[in-house]
Amino acid sequence: MSNWKTLLLRIGEKGPEYGTSSDYKDHIETCFGVIRREIERSGDQVLPFLLQCAEQLPHKIPLYGTLIGLLNLENEDFVQKLVESVHANFQVALDSGNCNSIRILLRFMTSLLCSKVIQPASLIVVFETLLSSAATTVDEEKGNPSWQPQADFYVICILSSLPWGGSELAEQVPDEIERVLVGIQAYLSIRKNSSTSGLNFFHNAEFESSLAEKDFVEDLLDRIQSLASNGWKLESVPRPHLSFEAQLVAGKFHELRPIKCMEQSSPPSDHSRAYSGKQKHDALTRYPQRIRRLNIFPANKMEDIQPIDRFVVEEYLLDVLFYLNGCRKECASYMANLPVTFRYEYLMAETLFSQILLLPQPPFKTLYYTLVIMDLCKALPGAFPAVVAGAVRALFEKISDLDMESRTRLILWFSHHLSNFQFIWPWEEWAFVLDLPKWAPKRVFVQEILQREVRLSYWDKIKQSIENATALEELLPPKAGPNFMYSLEEGKEKTEEQQLSAELSRKVKEKQTARDMIVWIEETIYPVHGFEVTLTIVVQTLLDIGSKSFTHLVTVLERYGQVFSKLCPDNDKQVMLLSQVSTYWKNNVQMTAVAIDRMMGYRLVSNQAIVRWVFSPENVDQFHVSDQPWEILGNALNKTYNRISDLRKDISNITKNVLVAEKASANARVELEAAESKLSLVEGEPVLGENPAKMKRLKSTVEKTGEAELSLRESLEAKEALLNRALSETEVLLLLLFQSFLGVLKERLPDPTKVRSVQDLKSIGAEDDKPSAMDVDSENGNPKKSCEVGEREQWCLSTLGYLTAFTRQYASEIWPHMEKLESEVFSGEDVHPLFLQAISSALQFPLH
């Protein structure tokens, strides 16, 4: 990398580029001297790289702003081009709804104001344009209130930029900035308080009531007003421009041209409730709230951090996570060395965990955060590991109130995290969970972590890791292998079924075809033993052959998948097939999930069959004590919607190719027609058309481009037909899924006259002092240590939690079918209010 690029990239950091100095002023002066000369040689390269640095290292924006202010003193034309580029990029970001670019570029413009580069009045115009758009959007008559998330986002952008330039605005244009703040207050008075209860990490009365007071926009305005009343003084934003104030005042101000915000069209006058809900969902998806505070540490851990400083550090951390997601070590290094004067390890941990658990989904996969936390533990060995452990303990204490989807992510993260640190954890602290009932959330949490660890390592290793709490071995998965029913025991004669299994195994070893196998099964086993025995023999034997490894399983399914398809052509028989798979792998949760996932991948079982099997009695009783049924259901839904997503991508790509082929075909025809209309001499005689060789080539091109276009159109039609079929099947799947949830919940939920909320459901168990018949551990029949919630109530809470999780996760696919779901599932008289509440909170929309 060029020296000037390195200087720009590493400004403000401790490193060899700037010698031993860590002073911002020295860095800016050194960088300015080099960049000033480089602009004369290659200004076209400097400008885009400087903008890229400012956008992708936004915690250094004050340094880049000051550097540009110094460049403005010597090269006004260069800075004018830069300001125009910033404006153009900002307009593109507004048009495309690029949230991160909008927010960062507005912060950058505010910083340029501090360096006397941008005219204060023109920045105020930008603020007021955004504010006007926000006010119009939430207006019932002129706008589209369903798109309030967009309006809120614009206001958040204005407020979030003020820590970087509020002091200068208050000094240079006090009336105008006061007008903006008054305008924001007026906006808050006409908007609706955005309740996001379905996106809360925790679900308990205390947490819900604390959130009901203020939403994120109102809270941020309070922080900014406190900052203003404190003279705009804060510790988290460096102000290097003050060191060059005497020089910067001589710079020329540059004007920002007006901007135009993307306005949402008004809804049709006869629009349905489902239309409004879909619009709101689209708005929330496009303009998500990226900061959701977890608040798991005691207040004294962060008492030295002012509210506005907390917000700024959260912005820094999330910016670094976003822009440096491709280089995790750099990401961890920047996160550990933010330009602030106070310690923030607890805030950093809380922010990271808030991202891991973020609903409806985090910006990145859990794996990314795992790696960043691991690197931070290595970079800050004396502080951060203890803070992470404290966060885990704090979350463990609240696990019964944690959202089900967030809990699953926490289990996945923690088991993976421990695998990077030799599975070391003071398990003796959690050994008490064995005294809790099987359904207690803390016990289930520890059990699921240990089972995930076994997947990432091996059974004996995990047993060794809990040697300080050997009793927890009870929560490990069984060590035994597959449950093969036809194993041969010495000294005993083979049963007829064992002989058939051995014969089938021999045929596989002889590599007989699936067709031959089907004929043999239909002639030998089926007529004598019937369907159930036939299915058991085939499934047990073929799975046993494929049990040695994942590759063996895939090979068996590829070669003999037709056997399963022939035996189980409909959903009823596929449910029986899945039950046999579960029986064979009953000692290995992972292989059960993998086998079923592969079977669905090869279309041997349908997604509807999987839903029916998950909600069969053998699994329903496990809903609150194991994640296995939910994992398998989640895999099936994921695969279903991944197929739809892939089809949509294929259609999009083919559509683009069709347009290209159309153009190529049209150009070829035009060229041929032009050639045919020309007069040329052939053996001295005038003939219409060019020479025969060229005409032949042009006709061939027309034929080929026409065939290519036709082929693409046929491919497009085929993909669209597949998509329409998939969407039609999705509607059936969703109806089955919600009807299944409704059916099992109806059987176990208490009378709706007694229970109107989740808190009522929790209080039922809390009121009972003695363990009931259902609160007895089914393994040994003895009463377990008292639990706040009884088994039936915990089953209901777990099932409702997963209903919310699946609804929220697949909301984009649910909304197009909402009218059908409302009419056939959600509107019945016997639908329990808790069922409706779970779906309403997930969709962020009231069903009734």
Secondary structure, DSSP 8 states (H G I E B T S, - for coil): --HHHHHHHTTTS-SGGGTT---HHHHHHHHHHHHHHHHHHHHHHHHHHHHHHHHHSGGGHHHHHHHHHHHHHH-HHHHHHHHHHHHHHHHHHHHHT-HHHHHHHHHHHHHHHHTT-B-HHHHHHHHHHHHHHHHHHT-TTTS-GGGHHHHHHHHHHHHHHGGGTHHHHHHHSHHHHHHHHHHHHHHHHHS-----GGG-SB-SHHHHHHHHH--HHHHHHHHHHHHHHTTT--SSS--GGGGGHHHHTTS--B--------------TT--HHHHHHHHHHHHHHS---------S-GGGGTTS-HHHHHHHHHHHHHHHHHTTT-HHHHHHHHHT-S-SS--HHHHHHHHHHHHT-SS--SS-HHHHHHHHHHHHHHSTTTHHHHHHHHHHHHHHTGGGB-HHHHHHHHHHHHHHHHTTTT---GGGGGGGGGS-TT-HHHHHHHHHHHHHHHHS-HHHHHHHTGGGGGGGGGS--------TT---TTS---HHHHHHHHHHHHHHTT--HHHHHHHIIIIIHHHHHHHHHHHHHHHHHHHHT-S-HHHHHHHHHHHHHHHHHH--SHHHHHHHHHHHHHHTTT-HHHHHHHHHHHHHTTSS-HHHHHHHHTSHHHHTTTTT-SHHHHHHHHHHHHHHHHHHHHHHHHHHHHHHHHHHHHHHHHHHHHHHHHHTSEEEETTEEEESS-HHHHHHHHHHHHHHHHHHHHHHHHHHHHHHHHHHHHHHHHHHHHHHHHHHHHHHHHHS--TTT--SHHHHHHHHHH--S--GGGB-TTT--B-S--SS-HHHHHHHHHHHHHHHHHHHTHHHHGGGHHHHIIIIIT-TT--HHHHHHHHHHHTS---
